Structure formats: C-alpha cells, structure tokens
Amino acid sequence: MPWAILDTNTYVDKWDGVLPPSRFDEIEKTFIIRHSSVVLSELRRGAQTPAEHRLVESLFNLAKVQWAPLADDWWRAGDVVRRVGARQHWDPHRKRAFQNDTLIALTARRHGATVVTSDRDDFQHLRRELGVPILFV
C-alpha cells in the first residue's frame, strides 16, 4: 500500500466539513498516512480555539511516525523557492509562504509518498518542479 502525507488544508477541510467523510475514508483506504512535522506545526500555529487546540494535540499524540525535513531538504527548498518565485514574480512574503509546502513535497518525495492536498496553486508548481505525486481533493 502506498504512503501519503496529508497537507495542512486536507485536515482543515476534513474538520470543517469541506472534505466529505466518504472522500477522506477513500484516502485512508488507499494510502498509509504518514504525518509531516511541518503540517503538524502549521496546524498548531493555526489553532485558535480551545477545541482546535485539543484536536491538533490529539492528532500530534496519534502521530507515532512523523516525517521531518532533513538538512538536504531545507537546502533544496531554498533553491526551489528561489526558482519558482522568480518565474512567478513573487514577493518575499509569498516565497516564505511557499517554503513549507516545498518542505512537505520534498519530504514526501524522499519517502516515495503522495501529497494529498486541495492547494492546487502551490502544489502544481511543486509537481512540475520536483515530480512528486500529488492527489488533489
């Protein structure tokens, strides 16, 4: 069974009811889900209410296996962000926002995993640039 990393927006869409439960069940049946330390950090940063904090804490505690970017992933991410940002004429803020998605994609690629996301804008660039498999939901 193939591996997948769920992008931050996939969890948020599930929790907000945007991603239908049947679609999430299909993802869980298709992939072995591995948790990205980058995604867990983004979820924690974005949690606003006590209920959201508990939900993210629960996910973190369930995430016995976490995949984290290595030093080489950080090094490569800088180059990818620079090149894509230059082609797209992004300002420094937009480039910083793209960095985490790049780290998620590089981590997935290193493990031979698919990224599951609804962020077509960023991950179409990353699919072209890195050849990482992406499942858009």
N, CA, C and O atoms as CSV, one atom per row, in Angstrom:
chain,resi,resn,atom,element,x,y,z
A,1,MET,N,N,0.851,-1.182,0.000
A,1,MET,CA,C,0.000,0.000,0.000
A,1,MET,C,C,0.897,1.246,0.000
A,1,MET,O,O,1.850,1.309,0.776
A,2,PRO,N,N,0.613,2.233,-0.851
A,2,PRO,CA,C,1.463,3.426,-0.942
A,2,PRO,C,C,1.275,4.362,0.258
A,2,PRO,O,O,0.253,4.336,0.945
A,3,TRP,N,N,2.295,5.182,0.478
A,3,TRP,CA,C,2.275,6.169,1.545
A,3,TRP,C,C,1.776,7.508,1.035
A,3,TRP,O,O,1.872,7.822,-0.152
A,4,ALA,N,N,1.235,8.295,1.971
A,4,ALA,CA,C,0.821,9.665,1.647
A,4,ALA,C,C,1.034,10.567,2.850
A,4,ALA,O,O,0.951,10.139,4.001
A,5,ILE,N,N,1.310,11.823,2.549
A,5,ILE,CA,C,1.305,12.898,3.540
A,5,ILE,C,C,0.082,13.758,3.240
A,5,ILE,O,O,-0.129,14.176,2.101
A,6,LEU,N,N,-0.711,14.015,4.260
A,6,LEU,CA,C,-1.844,14.924,4.096
A,6,LEU,C,C,-1.362,16.339,4.378
A,6,LEU,O,O,-0.773,16.607,5.425
A,7,ASP,N,N,-1.614,17.238,3.443
A,7,ASP,CA,C,-1.270,18.639,3.623
A,7,ASP,C,C,-2.189,19.249,4.685
A,7,ASP,O,O,-3.257,18.715,4.984
A,8,THR,N,N,-1.759,20.352,5.233
A,8,THR,CA,C,-2.498,21.032,6.294
A,8,THR,C,C,-3.954,21.279,5.900
A,8,THR,O,O,-4.861,21.038,6.696
A,9,ASN,N,N,-4.177,21.756,4.683
A,9,ASN,CA,C,-5.545,22.086,4.269
A,9,ASN,C,C,-6.437,20.848,4.186
A,9,ASN,O,O,-7.658,20.967,4.284
A,10,THR,N,N,-5.856,19.676,4.011
A,10,THR,CA,C,-6.664,18.455,3.970
A,10,THR,C,C,-7.284,18.190,5.338
A,10,THR,O,O,-8.464,17.854,5.434
A,11,TYR,N,N,-6.488,18.342,6.398
A,11,TYR,CA,C,-7.027,18.181,7.756
A,11,TYR,C,C,-8.071,19.254,8.051
A,11,TYR,O,O,-9.147,18.954,8.569
A,12,VAL,N,N,-7.751,20.504,7.719
A,12,VAL,CA,C,-8.686,21.606,7.995
A,12,VAL,C,C,-9.996,21.385,7.232
A,12,VAL,O,O,-11.081,21.565,7.783
A,13,ASP,N,N,-9.881,20.992,5.955
A,13,ASP,CA,C,-11.085,20.732,5.159
A,13,ASP,C,C,-11.911,19.590,5.749
A,13,ASP,O,O,-13.141,19.638,5.733
A,14,LYS,N,N,-11.241,18.572,6.265
A,14,LYS,CA,C,-11.958,17.454,6.912
A,14,LYS,C,C,-12.677,17.951,8.164
A,14,LYS,O,O,-13.865,17.687,8.348
A,15,TRP,N,N,-11.961,18.665,9.018
A,15,TRP,CA,C,-12.534,19.133,10.270
A,15,TRP,C,C,-13.642,20.163,10.056
A,15,TRP,O,O,-14.581,20.233,10.849
A,16,ASP,N,N,-13.543,20.961,8.994
A,16,ASP,CA,C,-14.561,21.982,8.706
A,16,ASP,C,C,-15.733,21.431,7.899
A,16,ASP,O,O,-16.685,22.161,7.623
A,17,GLY,N,N,-15.678,20.149,7.515
A,17,GLY,CA,C,-16.754,19.538,6.746
A,17,GLY,C,C,-16.714,19.843,5.260
A,17,GLY,O,O,-17.661,19.521,4.542
A,18,VAL,N,N,-15.637,20.459,4.782
A,18,VAL,CA,C,-15.494,20.757,3.356
A,18,VAL,C,C,-15.161,19.483,2.576
A,18,VAL,O,O,-15.652,19.273,1.466
A,19,LEU,N,N,-14.326,18.645,3.171
A,19,LEU,CA,C,-13.970,17.362,2.563
A,19,LEU,C,C,-14.960,16.312,3.061
A,19,LEU,O,O,-15.003,16.016,4.255
A,20,PRO,N,N,-15.752,15.750,2.154
A,20,PRO,CA,C,-16.760,14.777,2.591
A,20,PRO,C,C,-16.116,13.574,3.298
A,20,PRO,O,O,-15.054,13.108,2.884
A,21,PRO,N,N,-16.754,13.074,4.356
A,21,PRO,CA,C,-16.207,11.916,5.065
A,21,PRO,C,C,-15.921,10.726,4.149
A,21,PRO,O,O,-14.952,9.999,4.364
A,22,SER,N,N,-16.749,10.527,3.139
A,22,SER,CA,C,-16.534,9.403,2.219
A,22,SER,C,C,-15.230,9.577,1.439
A,22,SER,O,O,-14.538,8.598,1.160
A,23,ARG,N,N,-14.896,10.812,1.089
A,23,ARG,CA,C,-13.647,11.070,0.361
A,23,ARG,C,C,-12.448,10.830,1.269
A,23,ARG,O,O,-11.437,10.276,0.837
A,24,PHE,N,N,-12.564,11.251,2.534
A,24,PHE,CA,C,-11.479,11.019,3.479
A,24,PHE,C,C,-11.317,9.524,3.740
A,24,PHE,O,O,-10.193,9.029,3.828
A,25,ASP,N,N,-12.419,8.809,3.864
A,25,ASP,CA,C,-12.351,7.349,4.045
A,25,ASP,C,C,-11.651,6.685,2.867
A,25,ASP,O,O,-10.868,5.754,3.051
A,26,GLU,N,N,-11.931,7.160,1.660
A,26,GLU,CA,C,-11.291,6.625,0.453
A,26,GLU,C,C,-9.775,6.847,0.501
A,26,GLU,O,O,-9.002,5.969,0.119
A,27,ILE,N,N,-9.364,8.004,0.964
A,27,ILE,CA,C,-7.930,8.303,1.086
A,27,ILE,C,C,-7.291,7.351,2.090
A,27,ILE,O,O,-6.216,6.806,1.838
A,28,GLU,N,N,-7.956,7.150,3.229
A,28,GLU,CA,C,-7.409,6.261,4.255
A,28,GLU,C,C,-7.338,4.807,3.787
A,28,GLU,O,O,-6.468,4.057,4.230
A,29,LYS,N,N,-8.236,4.411,2.904
A,29,LYS,CA,C,-8.218,3.044,2.380
A,29,LYS,C,C,-7.164,2.873,1.293
A,29,LYS,O,O,-6.689,1.762,1.055
A,30,THR,N,N,-6.798,3.963,0.636
A,30,THR,CA,C,-5.853,3.917,-0.479
A,30,THR,C,C,-4.404,4.038,-0.022
A,30,THR,O,O,-3.510,3.467,-0.647
A,31,PHE,N,N,-4.163,4.779,1.065
A,31,PHE,CA,C,-2.808,5.120,1.481
A,31,PHE,C,C,-2.552,4.764,2.939
A,31,PHE,O,O,-3.471,4.697,3.755
A,32,ILE,N,N,-1.279,4.539,3.241
A,32,ILE,CA,C,-0.805,4.559,4.620
A,32,ILE,C,C,-0.428,6.008,4.889
A,32,ILE,O,O,0.474,6.548,4.248
A,33,ILE,N,N,-1.111,6.635,5.830
A,33,ILE,CA,C,-0.896,8.050,6.114
A,33,ILE,C,C,0.308,8.206,7.035
A,33,ILE,O,O,0.403,7.561,8.079
A,34,ARG,N,N,1.209,9.064,6.628
A,34,ARG,CA,C,2.345,9.451,7.455
A,34,ARG,C,C,2.222,10.939,7.736
A,34,ARG,O,O,1.847,11.723,6.864
A,35,HIS,N,N,2.541,11.309,8.957
A,35,HIS,CA,C,2.347,12.683,9.391
A,35,HIS,C,C,3.621,13.485,9.173
A,35,HIS,O,O,4.719,13.037,9.504
A,36,SER,N,N,3.459,14.664,8.618
A,36,SER,CA,C,4.564,15.590,8.390
A,36,SER,C,C,4.705,16.498,9.604
A,36,SER,O,O,3.723,17.074,10.074
A,37,SER,N,N,5.934,16.626,10.112
A,37,SER,CA,C,6.159,17.544,11.228
A,37,SER,C,C,5.854,18.983,10.820
A,37,SER,O,O,5.458,19.794,11.657
A,38,VAL,N,N,6.035,19.301,9.551
A,38,VAL,CA,C,5.719,20.640,9.053
A,38,VAL,C,C,4.207,20.882,9.134
A,38,VAL,O,O,3.764,21.938,9.587
A,39,VAL,N,N,3.433,19.907,8.698
A,39,VAL,CA,C,1.968,20.029,8.743
A,39,VAL,C,C,1.492,20.145,10.184
A,39,VAL,O,O,0.648,20.989,10.488
A,40,LEU,N,N,2.017,19.313,11.075
A,40,LEU,CA,C,1.602,19.377,12.477
A,40,LEU,C,C,1.911,20.743,13.077
A,40,LEU,O,O,1.118,21.274,13.854
A,41,SER,N,N,3.052,21.310,12.723
A,41,SER,CA,C,3.401,22.643,13.202
A,41,SER,C,C,2.449,23.704,12.652
A,41,SER,O,O,2.022,24.600,13.381
A,42,GLU,N,N,2.117,23.601,11.356
A,42,GLU,CA,C,1.166,24.557,10.767
A,42,GLU,C,C,-0.200,24.454,11.437
A,42,GLU,O,O,-0.849,25.469,11.688
A,43,LEU,N,N,-0.635,23.239,11.724
A,43,LEU,CA,C,-1.926,23.055,12.390
A,43,LEU,C,C,-1.906,23.675,13.787
A,43,LEU,O,O,-2.862,24.330,14.202
A,44,ARG,N,N,-0.814,23.460,14.496
A,44,ARG,CA,C,-0.714,24.027,15.838
A,44,ARG,C,C,-0.708,25.550,15.795
A,44,ARG,O,O,-1.368,26.207,16.599
A,45,ARG,N,N,0.037,26.096,14.855
A,45,ARG,CA,C,0.110,27.557,14.701
A,45,ARG,C,C,-1.267,28.144,14.396
A,45,ARG,O,O,-1.590,29.240,14.855
A,46,GLY,N,N,-2.080,27.419,13.622
A,46,GLY,CA,C,-3.374,27.944,13.205
A,46,GLY,C,C,-4.521,27.680,14.162
A,46,GLY,O,O,-5.600,28.251,14.000
A,47,ALA,N,N,-4.310,26.827,15.157
A,47,ALA,CA,C,-5.392,26.523,16.100
A,47,ALA,C,C,-5.734,27.764,16.919
A,47,ALA,O,O,-4.856,28.358,17.545
A,48,GLN,N,N,-7.004,28.156,16.916
A,48,GLN,CA,C,-7.428,29.392,17.577
A,48,GLN,C,C,-8.242,29.152,18.845
A,48,GLN,O,O,-8.097,29.877,19.829
A,49,THR,N,N,-9.085,28.145,18.817
A,49,THR,CA,C,-9.980,27.904,19.949
A,49,THR,C,C,-9.456,26.752,20.803
A,49,THR,O,O,-8.628,25.966,20.343
A,50,PRO,N,N,-9.933,26.649,22.044
A,50,PRO,CA,C,-9.523,25.501,22.867
A,50,PRO,C,C,-9.857,24.156,22.199
A,50,PRO,O,O,-9.088,23.201,22.307
A,51,ALA,N,N,-10.998,24.087,21.513
A,51,ALA,CA,C,-11.369,22.837,20.830
A,51,ALA,C,C,-10.378,22.517,19.706
A,51,ALA,O,O,-9.997,21.362,19.521
A,52,GLU,N,N,-9.968,23.535,18.967
A,52,GLU,CA,C,-8.986,23.326,17.898
A,52,GLU,C,C,-7.642,22.901,18.484
A,52,GLU,O,O,-6.966,22.034,17.930
A,53,HIS,N,N,-7.262,23.505,19.591
A,53,HIS,CA,C,-6.006,23.113,20.248
A,53,HIS,C,C,-6.055,21.639,20.656
A,53,HIS,O,O,-5.092,20.900,20.453
A,54,ARG,N,N,-7.179,21.223,21.229
A,54,ARG,CA,C,-7.327,19.812,21.643
A,54,ARG,C,C,-7.282,18.881,20.435
A,54,ARG,O,O,-6.661,17.820,20.494
A,55,LEU,N,N,-7.928,19.265,19.352
A,55,LEU,CA,C,-7.946,18.439,18.145
A,55,LEU,C,C,-6.536,18.260,17.581
A,55,LEU,O,O,-6.141,17.150,17.226
A,56,VAL,N,N,-5.786,19.347,17.500
A,56,VAL,CA,C,-4.423,19.277,16.974
A,56,VAL,C,C,-3.531,18.483,17.934
A,56,VAL,O,O,-2.705,17.683,17.493
A,57,GLU,N,N,-3.690,18.697,19.215
A,57,GLU,CA,C,-2.917,17.939,20.215
A,57,GLU,C,C,-3.213,16.443,20.108
A,57,GLU,O,O,-2.312,15.613,20.227
A,58,SER,N,N,-4.466,16.114,19.885
A,58,SER,CA,C,-4.858,14.712,19.716
A,58,SER,C,C,-4.186,14.104,18.481
A,58,SER,O,O,-3.678,12.984,18.535
A,59,LEU,N,N,-4.185,14.840,17.378
A,59,LEU,CA,C,-3.535,14.356,16.162
A,59,LEU,C,C,-2.040,14.171,16.393
A,59,LEU,O,O,-1.465,13.165,15.978
A,60,PHE,N,N,-1.414,15.136,17.052
A,60,PHE,CA,C,0.012,15.035,17.341
A,60,PHE,C,C,0.315,13.779,18.163
A,60,PHE,O,O,1.282,13.069,17.886
A,61,ASN,N,N,-0.512,13.513,19.170
A,61,ASN,CA,C,-0.298,12.340,20.015
A,61,ASN,C,C,-0.529,11.030,19.265
A,61,ASN,O,O,0.084,10.014,19.589
A,62,LEU,N,N,-1.406,11.049,18.269
A,62,LEU,CA,C,-1.649,9.856,17.452
A,62,LEU,C,C,-0.545,9.631,16.419
A,62,LEU,O,O,-0.368,8.518,15.923
A,63,ALA,N,N,0.184,10.681,16.102
A,63,ALA,CA,C,1.189,10.629,15.033
A,63,ALA,C,C,2.476,9.994,15.558
A,63,ALA,O,O,3.466,10.683,15.805
A,64,LYS,N,N,2.446,8.687,15.722
A,64,LYS,CA,C,3.618,7.975,16.253
A,64,LYS,C,C,4.787,8.032,15.278
A,64,LYS,O,O,5.943,8.057,15.700
A,65,VAL,N,N,4.501,8.052,13.984
A,65,VAL,CA,C,5.536,8.194,12.962
A,65,VAL,C,C,5.373,9.571,12.338
A,65,VAL,O,O,4.342,9.885,11.744
A,66,GLN,N,N,6.418,10.392,12.486
A,66,GLN,CA,C,6.420,11.720,11.866
A,66,GLN,C,C,7.603,11.819,10.924
A,66,GLN,O,O,8.726,11.444,11.260
A,67,TRP,N,N,7.327,12.327,9.750
A,67,TRP,CA,C,8.388,12.574,8.794
A,67,TRP,C,C,8.743,14.049,8.851
A,67,TRP,O,O,7.872,14.917,8.782
A,68,ALA,N,N,10.022,14.317,8.976
A,68,ALA,CA,C,10.504,15.691,9.077
A,68,ALA,C,C,11.517,15.964,7.965
A,68,ALA,O,O,12.214,15.051,7.523
A,69,PRO,N,N,11.599,17.200,7.520
A,69,PRO,CA,C,12.604,17.548,6.519
A,69,PRO,C,C,14.013,17.356,7.082
A,69,PRO,O,O,14.278,17.635,8.251
A,70,LEU,N,N,14.894,16.880,6.231
A,70,LEU,CA,C,16.306,16.761,6.580
A,70,LEU,C,C,17.045,18.024,6.152
A,70,LEU,O,O,16.492,18.865,5.443
A,71,ALA,N,N,18.280,18.152,6.581
A,71,ALA,CA,C,19.080,19.325,6.213
A,71,ALA,C,C,19.133,19.497,4.700
A,71,ALA,O,O,19.060,20.622,4.205
A,72,ASP,N,N,19.259,18.391,3.956
A,72,ASP,CA,C,19.302,18.476,2.495
A,72,ASP,C,C,17.975,18.981,1.922
A,72,ASP,O,O,17.964,19.690,0.916
A,73,ASP,N,N,16.852,18.615,2.562
A,73,ASP,CA,C,15.546,19.111,2.113
A,73,ASP,C,C,15.470,20.630,2.277
A,73,ASP,O,O,14.965,21.328,1.399
A,74,TRP,N,N,15.971,21.134,3.397
A,74,TRP,CA,C,15.980,22.580,3.624
A,74,TRP,C,C,16.840,23.273,2.568
A,74,TRP,O,O,16.461,24.316,2.036
A,75,TRP,N,N,17.988,22.692,2.272
A,75,TRP,CA,C,18.896,23.269,1.281
A,75,TRP,C,C,18.224,23.311,-0.089
A,75,TRP,O,O,18.256,24.334,-0.773
A,76,ARG,N,N,17.620,22.201,-0.480
A,76,ARG,CA,C,16.943,22.136,-1.785
A,76,ARG,C,C,15.734,23.060,-1.830
A,76,ARG,O,O,15.452,23.676,-2.858
A,77,ALA,N,N,15.023,23.154,-0.714
A,77,ALA,CA,C,13.834,24.019,-0.673
A,77,ALA,C,C,14.195,25.460,-1.003
A,77,ALA,O,O,13.465,26.143,-1.722
A,78,GLY,N,N,15.318,25.915,-0.478
A,78,GLY,CA,C,15.735,27.287,-0.779
A,78,GLY,C,C,15.895,27.517,-2.272
A,78,GLY,O,O,15.519,28.569,-2.788
A,79,ASP,N,N,16.450,26.540,-2.960
A,79,ASP,CA,C,16.642,26.665,-4.404
A,79,ASP,C,C,15.309,26.605,-5.150
A,79,ASP,O,O,15.067,27.394,-6.063
A,80,VAL,N,N,14.451,25.670,-4.757
A,80,VAL,CA,C,13.142,25.539,-5.420
A,80,VAL,C,C,12.323,26.815,-5.229
A,80,VAL,O,O,11.737,27.325,-6.184
A,81,VAL,N,N,12.282,27.323,-4.017
A,81,VAL,CA,C,11.517,28.544,-3.735
A,81,VAL,C,C,12.084,29.716,-4.535
A,81,VAL,O,O,11.330,30.525,-5.075
A,82,ARG,N,N,13.393,29.803,-4.609
A,82,ARG,CA,C,14.019,30.886,-5.369
A,82,ARG,C,C,13.642,30.806,-6.843
A,82,ARG,O,O,13.261,31.812,-7.441
A,83,ARG,N,N,13.746,29.605,-7.438
A,83,ARG,CA,C,13.482,29.462,-8.869
A,83,ARG,C,C,12.000,29.674,-9.199
A,83,ARG,O,O,11.672,30.423,-10.118
A,84,VAL,N,N,11.113,29.021,-8.456
A,84,VAL,CA,C,9.676,29.171,-8.729
A,84,VAL,C,C,9.246,30.611,-8.453
A,84,VAL,O,O,8.491,31.204,-9.224
A,85,GLY,N,N,9.736,31.160,-7.349
A,85,GLY,CA,C,9.389,32.547,-7.018
A,85,GLY,C,C,9.828,33.533,-8.081
A,85,GLY,O,O,9.111,34.489,-8.375
A,86,ALA,N,N,10.997,33.313,-8.660
A,86,ALA,CA,C,11.480,34.204,-9.722
A,86,ALA,C,C,10.604,34.083,-10.962
A,86,ALA,O,O,10.246,35.092,-11.569
A,87,ARG,N,N,10.255,32.853,-11.345
A,87,ARG,CA,C,9.390,32.654,-12.524
A,87,ARG,C,C,8.011,33.268,-12.334
A,87,ARG,O,O,7.414,33.783,-13.279
A,88,GLN,N,N,7.509,33.208,-11.098
A,88,GLN,CA,C,6.162,33.710,-10.802
A,88,GLN,C,C,6.156,35.174,-10.359
A,88,GLN,O,O,5.092,35.758,-10.152
A,89,HIS,N,N,7.338,35.761,-10.216
A,89,HIS,CA,C,7.474,37.162,-9.774
A,89,HIS,C,C,6.857,37.375,-8.390
A,89,HIS,O,O,6.173,38.368,-8.142
A,90,TRP,N,N,7.120,36.414,-7.494
A,90,TRP,CA,C,6.587,36.505,-6.139
A,90,TRP,C,C,7.406,37.465,-5.295
A,90,TRP,O,O,8.616,37.595,-5.477
A,91,ASP,N,N,6.733,38.135,-4.368
A,91,ASP,CA,C,7.435,38.965,-3.402
A,91,ASP,C,C,7.984,38.071,-2.280
A,91,ASP,O,O,7.632,36.894,-2.202
A,92,PRO,N,N,8.838,38.619,-1.417
A,92,PRO,CA,C,9.448,37.797,-0.358
A,92,PRO,C,C,8.419,37.113,0.550
A,92,PRO,O,O,8.631,35.979,0.980
A,93,HIS,N,N,7.301,37.800,0.844
A,93,HIS,CA,C,6.270,37.194,1.696
A,93,HIS,C,C,5.684,35.940,1.038
A,93,HIS,O,O,5.500,34.919,1.700
A,94,ARG,N,N,5.399,36.016,-0.227
A,94,ARG,CA,C,4.826,34.871,-0.954
A,94,ARG,C,C,5.820,33.708,-1.004
A,94,ARG,O,O,5.434,32.545,-0.889
A,95,LYS,N,N,7.100,34.037,-1.178
A,95,LYS,CA,C,8.124,32.994,-1.178
A,95,LYS,C,C,8.191,32.293,0.176
A,95,LYS,O,O,8.308,31.069,0.233
A,96,ARG,N,N,8.118,33.053,1.259
A,96,ARG,CA,C,8.137,32.444,2.601
A,96,ARG,C,C,6.940,31.525,2.784
A,96,ARG,O,O,7.064,30.456,3.381
A,97,ALA,N,N,5.793,31.927,2.279
A,97,ALA,CA,C,4.585,31.104,2.405
A,97,ALA,C,C,4.732,29.785,1.629
A,97,ALA,O,O,4.165,28.766,2.022
A,98,PHE,N,N,5.479,29.812,0.552
A,98,PHE,CA,C,5.683,28.633,-0.296
A,98,PHE,C,C,6.707,27.654,0.301
A,98,PHE,O,O,6.738,26.481,-0.071
A,99,GLN,N,N,7.528,28.134,1.211
A,99,GLN,CA,C,8.609,27.316,1.771
A,99,GLN,C,C,8.087,26.045,2.440
A,99,GLN,O,O,8.611,24.963,2.177
A,100,ASN,N,N,7.072,26.146,3.297
A,100,ASN,CA,C,6.586,24.957,3.996
A,100,ASN,C,C,6.020,23.927,3.027
A,100,ASN,O,O,6.252,22.729,3.196
A,101,ASP,N,N,5.283,24.375,2.016
A,101,ASP,CA,C,4.762,23.426,1.030
A,101,ASP,C,C,5.904,22.721,0.301
A,101,ASP,O,O,5.820,21.534,-0.014
A,102,THR,N,N,6.960,23.466,0.045
A,102,THR,CA,C,8.128,22.867,-0.610
A,102,THR,C,C,8.764,21.814,0.289
A,102,THR,O,O,9.161,20.750,-0.186
A,103,LEU,N,N,8.863,22.101,1.577
A,103,LEU,CA,C,9.426,21.127,2.518
A,103,LEU,C,C,8.551,19.885,2.624
A,103,LEU,O,O,9.068,18.772,2.720
A,104,ILE,N,N,7.245,20.059,2.607
A,104,ILE,CA,C,6.318,18.917,2.634
A,104,ILE,C,C,6.521,18.068,1.385
A,104,ILE,O,O,6.602,16.843,1.469
A,105,ALA,N,N,6.603,18.713,0.234
A,105,ALA,CA,C,6.769,17.980,-1.028
A,105,ALA,C,C,8.111,17.255,-1.086
A,105,ALA,O,O,8.171,16.112,-1.539
A,106,LEU,N,N,9.181,17.897,-0.636
A,106,LEU,CA,C,10.491,17.248,-0.648
A,106,LEU,C,C,10.528,16.052,0.303
A,106,LEU,O,O,11.132,15.026,-0.009
A,107,THR,N,N,9.888,16.185,1.452
A,107,THR,CA,C,9.822,15.072,2.402
A,107,THR,C,C,9.050,13.913,1.795
A,107,THR,O,O,9.477,12.762,1.894
A,108,ALA,N,N,7.923,14.204,1.170
A,108,ALA,CA,C,7.130,13.154,0.519
A,108,ALA,C,C,7.945,12.474,-0.576
A,108,ALA,O,O,7.954,11.248,-0.680
A,109,ARG,N,N,8.623,13.268,-1.386
A,109,ARG,CA,C,9.411,12.699,-2.484
A,109,ARG,C,C,10.508,11.777,-1.953
A,109,ARG,O,O,10.750,10.707,-2.512
A,110,ARG,N,N,11.161,12.189,-0.888
A,110,ARG,CA,C,12.238,11.380,-0.305
A,110,ARG,C,C,11.726,10.006,0.133
A,110,ARG,O,O,12.454,9.015,0.061
A,111,HIS,N,N,10.477,9.951,0.582
A,111,HIS,CA,C,9.885,8.695,1.053
A,111,HIS,C,C,9.075,7.973,-0.017
A,111,HIS,O,O,8.525,6.903,0.241
A,112,GLY,N,N,8.996,8.545,-1.210
A,112,GLY,CA,C,8.190,7.926,-2.265
A,112,GLY,C,C,6.699,8.021,-2.001
A,112,GLY,O,O,5.934,7.143,-2.402
A,113,ALA,N,N,6.286,9.084,-1.328
A,113,ALA,CA,C,4.890,9.257,-0.930
A,113,ALA,C,C,4.183,10.277,-1.814
A,113,ALA,O,O,4.817,11.084,-2.494
A,114,THR,N,N,2.878,10.221,-1.788
A,114,THR,CA,C,2.000,11.171,-2.468
A,114,THR,C,C,1.592,12.251,-1.476
A,114,THR,O,O,1.384,11.962,-0.298
A,115,VAL,N,N,1.477,13.487,-1.939
A,115,VAL,CA,C,0.922,14.563,-1.111
A,115,VAL,C,C,-0.555,14.688,-1.460
A,115,VAL,O,O,-0.917,14.800,-2.631
A,116,VAL,N,N,-1.403,14.669,-0.440
A,116,VAL,CA,C,-2.848,14.853,-0.612
A,116,VAL,C,C,-3.165,16.277,-0.169
A,116,VAL,O,O,-2.913,16.649,0.978
A,117,THR,N,N,-3.722,17.074,-1.089
A,117,THR,CA,C,-3.928,18.497,-0.818
A,117,THR,C,C,-5.063,19.059,-1.659
A,117,THR,O,O,-5.449,18.481,-2.675
A,118,SER,N,N,-5.588,20.194,-1.219
A,118,SER,CA,C,-6.517,20.954,-2.062
A,118,SER,C,C,-5.848,22.230,-2.584
A,118,SER,O,O,-6.488,23.035,-3.259
A,119,ASP,N,N,-4.574,22.410,-2.273
A,119,ASP,CA,C,-3.823,23.607,-2.670
A,119,ASP,C,C,-3.236,23.409,-4.069
A,119,ASP,O,O,-2.055,23.098,-4.227
A,120,ARG,N,N,-4.082,23.596,-5.068
A,120,ARG,CA,C,-3.646,23.382,-6.455
A,120,ARG,C,C,-2.568,24.377,-6.874
A,120,ARG,O,O,-1.635,24.016,-7.591
A,121,ASP,N,N,-2.689,25.603,-6.440
A,121,ASP,CA,C,-1.765,26.641,-6.887
A,121,ASP,C,C,-0.320,26.267,-6.558
A,121,ASP,O,O,0.514,26.173,-7.458
A,122,ASP,N,N,-0.022,26.055,-5.286
A,122,ASP,CA,C,1.354,25.751,-4.892
A,122,ASP,C,C,1.798,24.369,-5.360
A,122,ASP,O,O,2.913,24.214,-5.857
A,123,PHE,N,N,0.955,23.387,-5.210
A,123,PHE,CA,C,1.406,22.022,-5.470
A,123,PHE,C,C,1.468,21.668,-6.960
A,123,PHE,O,O,2.137,20.701,-7.325
A,124,GLN,N,N,0.801,22.413,-7.815
A,124,GLN,CA,C,1.040,22.218,-9.247
A,124,GLN,C,C,2.457,22.641,-9.595
A,124,GLN,O,O,3.126,21.989,-10.397
A,125,HIS,N,N,2.916,23.733,-8.993
A,125,HIS,CA,C,4.303,24.156,-9.197
A,125,HIS,C,C,5.254,23.074,-8.693
A,125,HIS,O,O,6.236,22.746,-9.359
A,126,LEU,N,N,4.964,22.525,-7.525
A,126,LEU,CA,C,5.857,21.542,-6.924
A,126,LEU,C,C,5.839,20.209,-7.678
A,126,LEU,O,O,6.866,19.537,-7.773
A,127,ARG,N,N,4.699,19.834,-8.202
A,127,ARG,CA,C,4.641,18.612,-9.005
A,127,ARG,C,C,5.518,18.761,-10.243
A,127,ARG,O,O,6.272,17.852,-10.591
A,128,ARG,N,N,5.416,19.911,-10.905
A,128,ARG,CA,C,6.251,20.158,-12.097
A,128,ARG,C,C,7.732,20.240,-11.735
A,128,ARG,O,O,8.583,19.680,-12.427
A,129,GLU,N,N,8.024,20.935,-10.657
A,129,GLU,CA,C,9.407,21.194,-10.286
A,129,GLU,C,C,10.110,19.953,-9.724
A,129,GLU,O,O,11.284,19.719,-10.010
A,130,LEU,N,N,9.389,19.162,-8.927
A,130,LEU,CA,C,10.014,18.061,-8.202
A,130,LEU,C,C,9.581,16.677,-8.667
A,130,LEU,O,O,10.224,15.683,-8.330
A,131,GLY,N,N,8.496,16.602,-9.438
A,131,GLY,CA,C,7.998,15.298,-9.873
A,131,GLY,C,C,7.347,14.515,-8.752
A,131,GLY,O,O,7.182,13.301,-8.872
A,132,VAL,N,N,6.979,15.161,-7.685
A,132,VAL,CA,C,6.339,14.471,-6.567
A,132,VAL,C,C,4.876,14.188,-6.914
A,132,VAL,O,O,4.198,15.060,-7.458
A,133,PRO,N,N,4.379,12.990,-6.609
A,133,PRO,CA,C,2.964,12.701,-6.878
A,133,PRO,C,C,2.047,13.529,-5.966
A,133,PRO,O,O,2.280,13.650,-4.763
A,134,ILE,N,N,1.017,14.083,-6.567
A,134,ILE,CA,C,0.047,14.911,-5.840
A,134,ILE,C,C,-1.349,14.370,-6.137
A,134,ILE,O,O,-1.692,14.095,-7.287
A,135,LEU,N,N,-2.149,14.225,-5.079
A,135,LEU,CA,C,-3.570,13.905,-5.238
A,135,LEU,C,C,-4.340,15.139,-4.774
A,135,LEU,O,O,-4.306,15.504,-3.598
A,136,PHE,N,N,-5.034,15.773,-5.718
A,136,PHE,CA,C,-5.838,16.949,-5.380
A,136,PHE,C,C,-7.223,16.493,-4.947
A,136,PHE,O,O,-7.874,15.695,-5.621
A,137,VAL,N,N,-7.656,17.020,-3.807
A,137,VAL,CA,C,-9.001,16.672,-3.293
A,137,VAL,C,C,-9.854,17.921,-3.215
A,137,VAL,O,O,-11.015,17.852,-2.810
